[in-house]
Amino acid sequence: MSYYIAPRFLDKLAVHITKNFLNIPGVRVPLILGIHGRKGEGKTFQCELAFEKMGIEVTLISGGELESPDAGDPARLIRLRYRETAELIKVRGKMCVLMINDLDAGAGRFDEGTQYTVNTQLVNATLMNIADNPTDVQLPGSYDSNPIRRVPIIVTGNDFSTLYAPLIRDGRMEKFYWEPNRDDKVGIVGGIFAEDGLSQREVEQLVDTFPNQSIDFFSALRSRIYDEQIREFIYQVGFERISLRVVNSLEAPPEFKKPDFSLAHLIESGNLVLGEQQRVENSQLVDEYNRLNRGKGYQAAPPAETPVSQPSTNGSHKREVSNTHLSLETQEQIRQILSQGHKITFEHVDERRFRTGSWQSCGTLHIDAESDAISTLEACLVDYDGEYVRLVGIDPKAKRRVVETIIQRPNGKN
């Protein structure tokens, strides 16, 4: 099967890696290339295709390896794999890279529910140190004065704003936001269905039918087409015997005929997958549970001179928001963010931590009602008087931040 490599992706990766193996006088080359973007867009797979095309050997680290019950182990692992890769370059005489998948999942800070551990700090510090001194990377407890080969580091992730800000500064990390355009999608999807007889026009029509779906949607769609034959095979064998038939069976492995890959069948199956996605997005049970839990916990007290609530015409109570002291500009910004289908949260930080970008949540996540947003912001401004407070708009579908605005500063100006 011939897969498609996006020219933009291959160009960015090839230039970064090659530049790190060249000695360009007077030019400081960032050691790390950070590839970020929406989930399921094929960042890791495009890297693998580019590495294969360029004949590059890869040493992998998963984001899940960046935490350990023993403090210091992940940082030591990064140094060890880096030195091993440098030795591979020396022995093999070819380009090699160190790749860390899902760096933000292992070393990022998403909200107050994400624990920031000693290992997280050490991982960030270690990557910063390696980026600053790429030929002098030592293991804990040992020192080798001989310089080692420089090893380009490729990291992938969804949201690099969750990482420690000094790590992702331009001198250490070059950033590349990967969002395939229509031509890229047509090429990649065409490679996925290359053996299934779809014409170029049918591939384009399939992509245009699901324009907002990521690349992994189409891979999942191809896999789903085979479900019908597998289901029929299970019914023929029987639920009681399927384990014996598939695992350690003396019979030949089952063979399946080519499924129906007609465009109409693909679109029908794609709509089923799309319906499952929408049911997950619409359920939002976690938000409901969090609201219930917040209701049982701390609730900010209202100002003494302002009534908390007024009875409504139907006998229920609602929060009074007309006497808010927020500026009209802030209220309008909240209204605009919510009208676009986004959600809102608020974060605070003192003056010392402001310089390092170590913001913390005010305690309420993913607000989707204007009255709740205004009342929560007012409480946050009171609770964290003398600190920075900012408003954050979040796109729940893309799982990324779209707005970050400072509402309050320590000097009291709002």
C-alpha positions in Angstrom: 0.0 0.0 0.0 1.5 3.4 -1.0 0.8 6.1 1.5 0.8 9.8 0.8 3.3 12.1 2.5 2.2 15.7 2.6 4.9 17.9 0.9 4.6 20.6 3.6 5.2 18.0 6.3 8.1 16.3 4.6 9.7 19.7 3.8 9.5 20.9 7.4 10.8 17.7 8.8 13.6 17.3 6.3 14.9 20.9 6.7 14.9 20.7 10.5 16.7 17.4 10.7 19.3 18.3 8.0 19.9 21.7 9.5 20.8 20.0 12.8 23.5 17.9 11.1 25.1 20.9 9.4 27.5 23.3 10.9 26.3 26.7 9.9 28.6 29.5 11.2 26.9 32.1 13.3 23.5 30.4 13.2 21.8 29.0 16.3 19.6 26.0 15.3 16.8 24.9 17.6 17.3 21.3 18.6 13.7 20.4 19.0 10.9 20.4 16.4 7.5 20.5 18.0 4.7 19.2 15.7 1.3 20.0 17.2 -2.3 20.1 16.0 -5.7 18.5 16.4 -6.1 14.9 17.4 -6.1 12.3 14.7 -4.5 14.2 11.9 -1.7 11.7 11.4 1.2 13.6 12.9 3.0 10.5 14.1 2.3 8.5 11.0 3.4 11.3 8.7 6.7 11.4 10.7 7.1 7.6 10.2 6.6 7.9 6.4 9.1 10.8 6.2 11.7 8.9 8.3 11.3 5.9 6.0 11.7 8.0 2.9 14.8 9.7 4.2 16.3 6.5 5.6 16.4 7.9 9.2 16.6 5.6 12.2 14.3 6.6 15.1 14.6 6.2 18.9 11.1 6.4 20.4 9.8 7.7 23.8 6.1 7.6 24.6 4.5 10.4 26.6 3.4 7.7 29.1 7.1 7.0 29.9 7.5 10.6 31.3 6.0 9.7 34.7 7.2 7.1 37.2 6.8 6.3 40.9 10.5 6.9 41.3 11.5 10.5 41.0 14.1 11.2 38.3 13.6 8.0 36.2 11.9 9.8 33.2 14.6 12.4 33.1 17.3 9.8 33.2 15.4 7.8 30.4 15.5 10.9 28.1 19.2 11.4 28.7 19.9 7.6 28.2 17.9 7.4 24.9 19.6 10.6 23.7 23.0 9.2 24.3 22.1 5.9 22.7 20.9 7.7 19.6 24.1 9.8 19.4 26.0 6.5 19.5 23.8 5.1 16.7 24.7 8.1 14.5 28.4 7.4 15.2 28.2 3.6 14.6 25.8 3.5 11.7 27.0 6.6 9.9 23.5 7.8 9.1 20.9 10.3 10.4 19.1 9.3 13.5 16.6 11.2 15.6 15.0 11.0 19.1 11.2 11.2 18.9 8.9 11.8 21.9 5.2 11.2 21.1 2.4 13.0 23.0 4.8 15.2 25.0 1.9 17.4 26.3 0.1 14.3 27.7 3.2 13.4 29.7 4.6 16.7 30.7 1.7 19.2 30.2 -0.5 20.9 32.7 -4.1 21.0 31.6 -6.1 22.2 34.6 -6.1 22.0 38.4 -6.9 18.3 38.2 -3.5 17.5 36.5 -0.9 16.9 39.1 2.4 18.7 38.5 5.0 16.3 39.9 8.7 16.4 40.5 9.1 14.2 37.4 7.2 16.7 35.3 9.6 19.5 36.4 12.6 17.3 35.7 11.4 16.3 32.3 11.0 20.0 31.3 14.3 20.9 32.8 16.1 18.0 31.1 14.8 18.8 27.7 15.7 22.5 28.2 19.2 21.5 29.2 19.7 19.2 26.3 18.4 21.8 23.9 21.0 24.3 25.3 23.9 21.8 25.4 23.2 19.1 22.8 26.7 17.7 22.7 27.2 17.5 26.5 24.4 15.3 27.8 25.5 13.3 30.9 23.8 10.5 32.9 23.3 11.1 36.6 26.3 9.9 38.6 28.7 9.8 35.7 30.6 12.4 33.6 32.2 11.9 30.2 34.2 14.9 29.0 34.1 13.7 25.4 31.4 15.5 23.3 28.7 13.4 21.7 26.9 13.8 18.4 24.1 16.3 18.2 20.7 14.5 17.9 17.6 16.3 16.5 14.6 15.8 18.8 11.1 15.5 17.3 8.1 15.9 19.7 4.4 15.6 18.9 1.4 16.8 20.8 -2.0 18.4 20.6 -1.7 21.5 22.7 1.8 22.9 23.5 0.3 25.8 25.5 0.1 23.3 28.3 3.9 22.9 28.4 6.4 24.9 30.4 6.8 28.2 28.5 10.6 28.4 28.6 10.8 24.9 27.0 8.9 26.0 23.9 10.6 29.3 23.3 11.9 29.8 19.8 15.6 29.3 20.6 15.0 25.8 21.9 11.9 24.5 20.0 10.8 25.2 16.4 7.0 24.9 16.2 5.0 23.4 13.3 1.2 23.4 13.4 0.0 20.5 11.3 -3.5 21.0 9.8 -3.9 19.1 6.5 -5.7 21.1 3.8 -8.1 19.6 1.4 -5.4 18.6 -1.1 -3.5 16.9 1.8 -6.6 15.1 2.9 -7.4 13.9 -0.6 -3.9 12.5 -1.0 -3.8 10.8 2.4 -7.3 9.3 2.1 -6.5 8.2 -1.4 -3.5 6.3 0.0 -5.7 4.7 2.7 -8.2 3.4 0.1 -5.5 2.8 -2.6 -6.2 -1.0 -2.8 -10.0 -0.7 -2.7 -10.7 0.6 -6.2 -11.9 4.2 -5.4 -11.3 6.7 -8.2 -9.8 10.1 -7.6 -13.2 11.7 -8.0 -14.8 9.3 -5.5 -12.0 10.0 -2.9 -12.6 13.8 -3.3 -16.3 13.3 -2.9 -15.8 11.2 0.2 -13.5 13.9 1.7 -16.0 16.7 0.8 -18.8 14.7 2.4 -17.0 14.7 5.8 -15.0 18.0 5.6 -14.6 18.5 9.3 -13.3 15.0 10.1 -9.7 14.2 10.9 -7.6 11.6 9.1 -8.2 8.9 11.6 -11.9 9.1 10.8 -11.3 7.7 7.3 -8.9 5.0 8.7 -11.6 3.9 11.2 -14.2 4.0 8.3 -12.1 1.5 6.2 -11.8 -0.8 9.3 -15.5 -0.6 9.9 -16.3 -1.8 6.4 -14.8 -5.2 7.4 -17.1 -5.5 10.4 -19.9 -7.0 8.3 -17.8 -9.9 7.2 -16.3 -10.5 10.6 -19.8 -10.4 12.2 -21.0 -13.0 9.6 -17.9 -15.2 10.4 -18.7 -15.1 14.1 -22.3 -16.1 13.5 -21.1 -19.0 11.3 -18.6 -20.3 13.9 -20.7 -19.5 17.0 -20.0 -17.3 19.9 -19.0 -20.3 22.0 -16.4 -21.5 19.6 -14.9 -18.3 18.2 -12.1 -18.2 20.7 -10.9 -21.7 19.8 -11.3 -21.0 16.1 -9.2 -17.9 16.1 -6.5 -18.5 18.8 -4.1 -21.5 18.4 -6.4 -23.2 15.9 -5.2 -26.1 13.7 -7.5 -24.8 10.9 -6.2 -22.3 8.3 -6.8 -18.7 9.2 -10.1 -17.3 7.9 -10.1 -15.6 4.5 -12.4 -12.7 3.8 -13.5 -11.6 0.4 -13.1 -7.9 -0.6 -15.9 -5.9 1.0 -18.2 -3.4 -0.7 -16.1 -0.2 -1.0 -18.6 1.7 -3.1 -18.9 5.4 -2.4 -22.5 5.1 -1.3 -21.6 2.3 1.2 -18.7 4.3 2.6 -20.9 7.4 3.1 -23.6 5.3 4.8 -21.0 3.8 7.2 -19.4 7.2 7.7 -22.7 8.7 8.8 -23.0 5.9 11.4 -19.5 6.8 12.8 -20.4 10.5 12.8 -23.6 9.7 14.8 -21.5 7.9 17.4 -19.2 10.9 17.7 -22.1 13.3 18.1 -23.6 11.2 20.9 -20.4 11.3 22.8 -20.1 15.1 22.4 -23.8 15.7 23.4 -23.8 13.5 26.5 -21.2 15.6 28.4 -21.8 13.6 31.5 -18.5 14.7 33.0 -19.6 18.4 32.9 -22.9 17.4 34.6 -21.1 15.4 37.3 -18.6 18.3 37.9 -21.5 20.8 38.2 -23.1 18.5 40.8 -19.8 18.2 42.7 -19.2 21.9 42.6 -22.7 22.5 44.0 -21.8 20.4 47.1 -18.5 22.2 47.6 -17.4 25.8 48.0 -19.7 28.6 46.8 -18.5 32.2 46.7 -20.4 34.6 49.0 -22.1 37.5 47.3 -21.4 41.1 48.3 -23.5 42.2 51.3 -25.2 45.0 49.5 -26.2 43.0 46.4 -29.1 40.5 46.5 -28.0 36.9 45.6 -31.2 36.0 43.8 -34.7 37.1 43.0 -37.7 34.9 42.6 -38.7 34.4 38.9 -42.2 34.4 37.5 -42.3 30.6 37.6 -41.5 30.4 41.3 -37.9 29.3 40.8 -34.8 31.3 41.7 -32.2 32.6 39.4 -28.9 34.4 40.0 -29.0 38.2 39.7 -26.4 39.5 37.2 -27.7 42.9 36.4 -25.7 44.6 39.2 -22.4 43.2 38.0 -19.4 45.5 38.3 -17.7 44.0 35.2 -17.0 46.3 32.3 -19.4 46.3 29.3 -16.4 45.3 27.2 -15.8 42.2 29.3 -19.4 41.2 29.3 -19.6 41.6 25.5 -16.5 39.4 25.1 -18.0 36.7 27.2 -21.2 36.9 25.2 -19.4 36.7 21.9 -17.3 33.6 22.9 -20.4 31.7 24.1 -22.4 32.7 21.0 -19.7 30.9 18.9 -20.3 27.6 20.7 -17.2 27.9 22.8 -16.9 27.4 26.5 -15.2 29.6 29.1 -12.9 29.1 32.1 -10.9 31.5 34.3 -7.3 31.3 35.6 -5.2 33.2 38.1 -1.6 33.6 38.9 0.5 35.8 41.3 3.2 38.2 40.2 6.1 35.8 40.8 4.5 32.9 38.8 3.3 35.2 36.1 6.8 35.5 34.7 6.9 31.7 34.2 3.4 31.4 32.9 2.3 29.0 35.7 -1.4 29.8 35.6 -3.9 28.0 37.8 -7.6 27.4 37.3 -10.1 29.4 39.4 -11.9 26.1 40.1 -14.6 26.1 37.5 -14.2 24.5 34.0 -16.0 24.7 30.7 -18.7 27.2 31.5 -21.4 27.5 28.8 -23.9 30.0 30.3 -23.5 33.8 30.3 -24.9 34.2 33.9 -22.6 31.5 35.2 -19.6 33.0 33.5 -20.2 36.5 34.9 -20.9 35.3 38.4 -17.9 33.0 38.4 -15.6 35.8 37.1 -16.8 38.2 39.8 -16.1 35.6 42.5 -12.7 34.9 41.0 -11.8 38.6 41.0 -12.8 38.9 44.7 -11.0 35.6 45.7 -7.8 36.5 43.9 -7.6 40.2 44.5 -4.1 41.4 43.9 -3.3 38.7 41.3 -3.6 38.4 37.5 -6.9 36.9 36.4 -7.5 35.9 32.8 -10.5 34.7 30.7 -9.9 31.6 28.5 -12.2 30.6 25.6 -12.1 26.9 24.7 -13.3 25.3 21.5 -14.8 22.0 22.8 -14.7 20.2 19.5 -11.0 21.0 18.6 -10.0 20.7 22.3 -7.9 23.9 22.1 -7.9 27.4 23.4 -9.1 30.2 21.1 -9.0 33.2 23.4 -6.8 34.3 26.4 -7.4 37.7 27.8 -6.2 39.2 31.1 -9.1 40.7 33.0 -7.3 41.8 36.2 -3.8 42.9 37.0 -2.1 43.2 40.5 -2.3 47.0 40.3 -6.0 46.7 40.6 -6.8 47.8 37.0 -9.5 45.7 35.4 
